[in-house]
Each structure stands twice: as structure tokens, then as C-alpha cells.
Amino acid sequence: PALWDKIHHYSTFPQTGVSLQQMVLFGQNPSQGTLLKASQFLAEELPIRLSHRVKELDELPDGLAEMDGVRRVKEWYAESFNDLVNFPPPKLDPKLRDALMMPPSENQVPFPVATPNPSLHPHVNESPGGMPPRHTSSQSTWHGQAGWKGYGYGEGTGTGPNGQGYSNSFGEGNGNGYGMSKLRIPIERRYFSPPPKDLVYPPEVHEYNDKFTRMIERIKKRHDPTVTTVAQGILEWKKKMGRSDMLGAGMQSFLDRFYMSRIGIRFLLGQHIALNTLQPHEDYVGIICTKTNVHDVCHEAIENARFVCEEHYALYKGPPIQLICPKNLTFPYVPGHLSHICFELLKNSLRAVVERHGVENEDNFPPVKVVVVEGKEDLTIKISDEGGGIPRSAMPQIWTYMYTTMQEAQDLENVAQNDFKAPMAGFGYGLPLSRLYARFFGGDLRLISMEGYGTDAYIHLNKLSSSAEPLQ
Ligand code: W6P
């Protein structure tokens, strides 16, 4: 129907990745105008991202798309897409709108600025001065007003997913035969630089930001159960197909893409909600802590991992964990992402140590060692255990989503049915998801194992975080 056509249309536009650095520079001391621009960016970017996911979920092979869990998740994506594209744009005074570099709202056209994907619209790029790749957002637009005026508005072509570009003093239609006028300002330039400081905002701006944020909160909540619901769908499919083996490489890369996209979307949602609802804090921009203290995050993850380990194995004391980390080492990051990764890896190490040495040797567990070092580019956290290691042949399985034993599959069903269990065992998604979190801001996660001795996990984090999200 109409919704499906719209989803299809939006899915022909490429997603725009953002970097941590962009988010920090943009969201510092946000004015109502900054928050409005942030809303406008999401109003355009989220439907594009959601439409890509709906299409991918719909095109899953071998009847997987028809599994109940997969269908439900797809419906959530379509529902959120629908909420976003039908959200009424703000009615702004043309002067204010132009100062904010925003499209007019009269014609109910959301914000037609996305660049058509050249591979899907080969004829669109024929005009002179092709659009620079959207992910290479120039940092020069990030430093205050310097890049604001006199920018090269005349380059590139672009139009929105709704097929109605707008023309204003910034650009004009280029008549490339696509049947719509072209907006010449790439999305990054329109939304990622803070507005001029002296603007005065009418009350409608605040009202719009408020309503939009409430919708974003609803959407974020709607998608909370996505990971377990997709996992249920896959489990259901495996039962039907009578398979208990690993998923194929195609499925693996679909899930990597899908969950990476989810991390990105939820980062944008969480950031927006935080900017709009939390009191300003000098070390935070939204959910980004500009001075994330690695020692503190590791220390907390250690306490939590030991606690669940002790609960799970009914130990008086779990294996000791030594932390070697400068106490004052800080960098900009989302603390929640870092603690998630550390907690997950520490649990694996503790489990390996306890199972290798036996609960009866509680007093003689070899310690797990956490070493944090800051280099020029990277900040690396190494977590070493003497848990006996992993055979090299089993390494590929470590990163798969369905490397679950039947017991764990049962646990997964329990988790999905809200039957809470100590999270020690996890359900086979911990490591691949942790690697996605590490990669999200340009880092990585690697495991090196000495079979018969133990495992070293390396969390590499990009200190600068100037690279955009890895989309597609
Ligand atoms: C193991 C297996 C594993 C996975 C991830 C992190 C640490 C460890 N240790 O034995």
C-alpha cells in the first residue's frame, strides 16, 4: 500500500553516518535552535535508516522473513517510520527558517535533502559538480560560525525521499530529468552546524522540540525488545528447518549490519532524548561523556562481572581481577557502550577461569588482568585470563550469533518470555554485539587465544572518534 511505497522510496536514499566528534561539537550547550536542527536531522535521517531495515527484514531468505519474531520487529520499524514521516513539521517564520537553513513546511514536505543513492538512481549524478560522499562530512563546518556563511552551496545535487526538493536562495533546480527540483545543500551542512547565536525563537520551536522528543522516546521504547525478538524469530526458523548448526555467512553479515544499524539508531535516539530532557552537565553532551574515565568504567564493570559470577556459581569469592590503568585517563565516549563491552568480556573470562579451575578451587583462581594503555591514536584495554583458551578452530564460532548450546537456546526462550535469569550465561550474542559496539566509533575487538593456557581480549578504541558510523 501507500506506506510500503513510501518505505521503498526512502530506502533508495543512502544513510548518513555521524561521528562522535560531530555529535559533541553540535550538541554542546544546545539552544532551542540547535535542538530544532537536531529534530530536523532525525526527522529526515531516521525514516531513511528505518526503511533500509524494513526492506532487509522483508527480503530475508528461506522463509525467515515470515517467522513471527522477524515479522513483529519489521512491523515496529514500519510503525516508527510511519510516525516519523507523518509528524507535522514546524511552522516557522521564513526568516528564521532561512537562518536555520531549513526547508519551508507549508507543503507538508518533510525535509528533502537526502542525496539519492547513485547506484539506484544512475541518472541523477549527471549534473556538473557531483555531490561529495555524504559520509565525508567536512570538519570545517564544525567550528563555530566560520563555515556558516559563504559556503559553497552551489555544488552537488540532492533531493529528498519524498520527491519534492525545494528551491530557495541557497540553490536551484538543476533539471536533471529526475522530475523534481534539487536542493544543493548536503545534509551534513544543513544540520550538523549550530545555528547563529543571536537568533530569537518563538514558543512554537520549543513546543515542536518537546513533542518531537516525546515521539522519539516512544519509538525508542517500542524497539527495546528487538534483539530478543529477532533471536526468537531465528530460533523459530531453525526449529522449523530442523537445524541446530551455525548460521550461514549471509545470515551472519545480515545480523551484523542489522544490529550495527540498531546501535546507530539508538545512539541517535538516546542522544536526542538526553539533549532535550537532561539537565546540562559540564562533562556530558547528551549521552556522550567528554571525559569518560576508563579506570572508573573498568572498575565498575569488574565489580558487576564478579558479582554475577559469584551469584551464578554460588561462590564466596569469584576470581580476582587486577586493573592496571591510569586513574586520570579520560576520553570522549558513550560510557554505556564501554561498560557493556567490558562487562561482557569480563564475564567470559571469569566463566573460563571458574570452569577450568573448578568451583572447588575458589581460593586459588588465577587472577584476570586488565591493562589499559593510551597510545597516540588508540586507547587499548587488554583483558587476560588463564581460563584455558579456545582452540583456534573454534575461534570463528565465537563471533556468530547462534553459537548457542541447546541449554542456552532454552535460556533465550526464557529471557524472551521475561523469565529473568542471572545474566552470566548470556545467550550467545554477547561477543558479536560487543564487537559491534567497539567498531561503532571506529574501534575494534579482537581475541587472541593460547589453547591450554588462556585468552587475551583486546578492546581498541579510537581516541579521536572522528570517523563516521560504519553503515551498510
Ligand atoms: C575464554 C573465552 C573468551 C571469550 C571472550 C573473552 C574471554 C574469553 N576467555 O576462555
Boltz pocket constraint, residues with backbone or C-beta under 6 A from the ligand:
constraints:
  - pocket:
      binder: B
      contacts: [[A, 344], [A, 345], [A, 348], [A, 349], [A, 352], [A, 383], [A, 385], [A, 387], [A, 388], [A, 389], [A, 390], [A, 431], [A, 447], [A, 454], [A, 455], [A, 457]]
      max_distance: 6.0
